[in-house]
Amino acid sequence: MVLNTSFTLNTGNKIPAVGLGTWQAPVGQVGAAVTHALKAGYRHIDAALVYQNEQEVGEGIKASGVPRSEIFITSKVWNTQQDDVAAGLEQTLKDLDVEYLDLYLIHWPVRLVVNETSKLFPLNPDGTRAVDREWDQGKTWAQMEAVLASGKVKAIGVSNWSIPYLEKLEKTWKVVPAINQVELHPFNPQHELKAWCDKRGILLEAYCPLGSTNSPLLTDPELLAIAKKHNVQPATVLISYQPARGVVVLPKSVTPARIDNNLTLIELDAEDMATLDAMAASGKQQRVNTPAFGWDLGFDDWYPEQIKAKLASGGYNK
């Protein structure tokens, strides 16, 4: 397979194939991790306002000494800011201490309504998430198009969007999303979503490419066999899998040695790719990030019973 180190967005701009994820990277550690990553050769940092660490991410970028012009920086507008995307962007630019973003995403296709319980995760009196069930995501996207026109972001996209949501947005968008960032790994390859996005020039980005801390993915016998074949760690196979299939990958770590190792890509052959592509269809499909918004996100395998039904009908085959 071709070793992809960067991809071209539908804007014409390049995006590095590997980026440093900062989700769940603790304050007090993330700044040093960002600095180390940039000094080690990373040129892509993935951030978000809701991670509540963007100020330190910005400090880490400055401390690296790498010019801003050489770094691809992504952030995301949070659910509670969907009625004022420009304000959310300004907060992120201030926290990161940059003048522009290379990519700005709608974090989830769900608007939350701020109330006295929280500015980020507001709840209803019954304990459910305070979702605005009448909100049209087309309104959020129109604001994204406006911030793109302002020059404060170089590209816009979405995150955690399913085919049904994208199909609805497609009816009104003036700018095609450059990116759809979603959970991707061999246990959740989302082949159908990738095919849909590929046809429209929307590049996928993979978060949680290693599964999660307790995921059986890293100890899967098929994965271990591929790792042994190439004399590398299983994580290297999982990270290399995404660029090999035309997907940007966002591994997260605050450990210097792991940050270094995660930047290393290997060439996987056709047999490797076929094995990795088929894992979900063999009965291993599972997600690791399914937040309880109490809202249908349009994915047909969000819950275990949906996965079981999809497997029974022959789903997940590439």
N, C-alpha and C positions, 0 to 999 in steps of 0.2 A: 504494500500500500504506500501511497505518497505520504511523506512526512510533512504535514501542514503546520507551519509556524505562525501563519497569519491568514486572515480571510479578508475579502473585500466586501464591505457593506453595500447596500443598495444606494447609498449616498456617494459611493466612489471612494470613501475613506477606508483605510486599513484598520483592522482590529487584531491585536495579538491573540494567538490561539489559546494561550494559557494566561489566566489572570489570577491574582490573589484575592480570594474571598475574605470578607471581614465579618460575615454573619457569626454571631456568638463569640467573636474575638473580644476578650474582656478589656475594658478600660484599665490602663496600667500596663498592658502587654501589647495591645494592637499597634501602638505607635512604633515601638521597636521592631515589631514584625514587618510593618510596612517599610521602614527604613532598611532593614536587612534584605527584604525581597528586592527592592529597587537596586540596592548595591550588588545583589547577586545576579541581576540581569532581567528581572521582571520589568515589564513596561505597561502593565495593565492592572488597575486596582478597581475592585468592585465594592461599592459602598451603598449605604441607604440610611436615610434619616432615622428610620425606626430601629436601626441597630444601636442607636444612642452612643455612638463612638466616633462620629464623623470629625469632631474637633481634633481628637487625637490622631485620626487617620491623616488629617491635613498637616498636623505637626510632624508626623512621620515622613510625609512626602517632602516637606521643607528640609528636614534633617538629613535626607538622603543625598542632597546636593545634585540630584538629577534634574535637569531643566524641565519645567512644566510642559513645554512643547513636545517632549519625548515620551510623555506618560499619557496613556489612555485611561481616563477616569469616568466611571459610571456611578450614578446614584439613582434613587427611585423616589417618586412622590408617594407618600403614605396615604392610607385609606381615608384618614380624617382630613386630608388636605385636598380631596378631589374637587371640592367646590371652589378652590383657590390655588390652582397649580402654581401660579406665579409666586405666591407667597411661600409655598413649600420650597420652590427652587431657590428663592433668595435666602432662606434659612440654611439650606445646604451649601450654597456658595459661600456664605459667611462662615459657617462652621469649618468647611474645608479650606477656607482662605484662598479661593481660586476665582478667576473672573469668568470662567466658562466650564461646562462639562462636555466631554466627548459623546456621552450617551446619557439620556434621561428616560427612565422607564416608569410606567404605571405599575406599582408593586403587586397589586391584586385587583381583579375586576369587581371590587366590593367597596362601596362607600360606607364608612362608619361616621356616625354623628356624635360630635363631641358633647359631653355633658359633665356634670360635676364629678362623675366617677373616675374619669381619666381623659387625658388629651390624646392618648395613643390607642388605648384599648377600652373605649367606653362600653358600659353595660346597661342593659335595661333593668328595671326593678326585679324582674324574675331571674336575673343572672345571665341571660343570653346576651350576645353581642348586639350593640345598638346599630344595626344595619339599616341604611336607608333603602327600603325595598322598592321605592319609586324612581330611584336615580337611574338616569340613562348614561351608560358609559361613553356614549357618543359625545356627551357634554365634556367629559374629562378629556377625551381625545382631541376635541376642538381646541381646548386650552393647551394641550401638548403641542399642537401644530402652531399655536400662537407663540409659545416660548421658543420653538424652533426658528420661527421667522424673526424673532428678536435677536438672534445670534448668540444668545447665552448658552445654548446647547447646540452641538453639531449634528446630533442624530437623536431620534426618539423611537421608543419601542414599548413593549409590554412585558409583563412577567406573570407567570402562572395563568396564562390564558389558554382555554380549550378551543377546539374547533368551532363549537356552536357560538361562543362569544366572538371569535374572530370573524365568523361568517356574518354575524349581525353588524359588527363594526365595519366590515368591508363595504357595506351598502352606503356608508356615509363618509368614509375616510377620504381626505384629499391627499394625504401623505401616507404611503404604505409603511407600516412599522418596519424598522431596520432589524429589530431583534425581538425574539420571544424567549425570555429566560425562564426555564422550568427545571423541575427535578428530573435528572436523567442519569441512568446507570444501567448495567445489563439486566437488573431485576425490574427496571421501569424504563424501557428504551423509547416508548412513545413513537413507534414507527409511523403510525397513521398521522400523528400531528406533524412529524418531521416532513413527511411527503406533502402534506397540505401547505406547509410553510415554504418548502423548497420551490413549489410551483409559483409562488408569489414573490420570491426573492427575499423572504424573511429568514434570517439566520437564527438558529437555535443556540442558546447558551445553556450549559449544564451546571446546575448547582447540586450539591450533595453527590458528586461523582463517585465517592467511595461508599455510598450508603450512609450509615450512621455508626456511632460507637458500638452499638449492640447488634448491628446488622449482620446476618450470616453471610453476606456477600464476600467479605474479605477472606473467609475460610471455605468458600465454595470449592469443591474438588476440581471442577472444570477450570475455574480461574487459576487455582494453584498449579495445575498442569501447564497452563500457558506461561505462567510466571517462571516455572522451573525450566521450561523449554528455552526461554530467553535469558535465563539467569538474572532475573530482576525480582523486585518485590511485587506482590499483587497490586499494590497501589499504583505502581508505574504502569501496569497493564491497563488498569481502569482509567487512569488519566489519559493515556495514549489512545485509548479506544475512541474517545469523543472527537478529537481532531481528525482521526482516521476516517470517521464517518461524516466529516464536514460540520462539526459542532465545536464551538468555543467551550473551554472547560475552566471551571472556577474552583480549584481545590482550596481549602481553608486550613491554615495552621498558624500557630504563633511560635512554634519550635523551629529554630534556625536550620537544623539538619533536615527536617521534613520539608521546610520551605524550599531548600536547595534541591532535594530529591524530586519534589513535585514539578519542578520546571523541566525535568528530563523526559523527553519523549522517545519512544522506540518505534520501529516499524513493525507492524503486525501484518501477517500474511492473510491470504483469503480464508484459510482454514480457521485461523484465530478469530477473524471477524465473524465468520459464520457461526462459530460456537457462541461467541458473546451475544450476537444478534438473536439467537434462539433460546437463550436462557429463560426469559419470561414465558415464552410459549410452552416450555417444558413443565410449567407449573410453579415457577419461582417468582412470579410477578408479585411485587409489593412496593408500596411507597413508604417513605420515612417521614414525610412532612405533610400532615393533613390537619391544619388548624381548624378548630371548631367554630367557623363563622356562623353556622346554622343557615347556610345559604348554598344553593345549588350552583357549583362552579362549572357545570357542563361536562365534567370528565365522567366517562362511563365506567371507571374503575376506582372511584374514590374510597369506596367502602368494601370490606372483605366479601360481602355477598355479591357485589357487582363483579369483583375479580373472578369469583367462582363461576358466575354465569358466563362471563366473557371467555374464560378458558374452555368451558364446556362447548361453546359455539365455535371454537377454533380460532379465537382471537389471538393477538400478539405476534402472529407470524409477519415477517417483514414483507 
